Amino acid sequence: ALVAMELSEWLPWRCWACQGGEFDEKDGELRVTATKGTEPLQNGNGSTAVLAAHATQQPPAKVPEPMQARSSPRDDERQRLREIMKGFVSRGMQGVQCELVDEATGACRRASYIIDERLQNIKFLLDEPSDEESPGNDVPDEQVAAPSSRTVPLSQVSEVLRTQDAESRFPQEMLQELSSQQRDRLIMVIYSSEDPHNRCQFCFLESTAEDRQSFVTCVRILRRYMDEHGGRVVQQIRC
């Protein structure tokens, strides 16, 4: 930026004063007659005066403004992912509406998931458990509890898949019952239970295709951070 002295030397009134123009205060305009530019200026005793200093003086060179440091594509991508992660965590802690999908029949049931404050677990809950789900059935306890309530430790998640990632991994019977719009929201979560050799999986529908991409991206990032940083993931995400 120009210093005060330099600015004052090149304000409009300098040229207006030299050319003998009239300044209209109402419109803020400079008026100069057609002959003013060709008439020689007279000094005090009537002789022609040449204002050599003013005639030859050039406006001072413009001082370039300091350039802001440009971020690299990698920095831009990290910042983008950071904003996605913050939105995902904030949304998840408030509770998110979704639909759990029966892998055998493709039936969708309203549910929700919530992320705990320590970013350790995602809990899925059916809005209205069916009457058929009761501990009296001759099925393993985990299969009984899974449809109505399922807690997924993020540290135990091995894969988070979309249909375009590996369509053959999704039950074909289920896919046949889903519309193309539902498939765009479909996610499969695969994780280990308390027995590391026993893998569990389930499918659900996110609210939108954009939310599905956010869920997949963020859970994969959280899983990687837990491998590398352990408990520090909370501080790194929230800072």
Summary of the structure (lengths in Angstrom):
residues: 239
radius of gyration: 35.8
end to end distance: 35.8
largest distance: 120.7
contacts: 546
relative contact order: 0.10
helix: 40%
strand: 22%
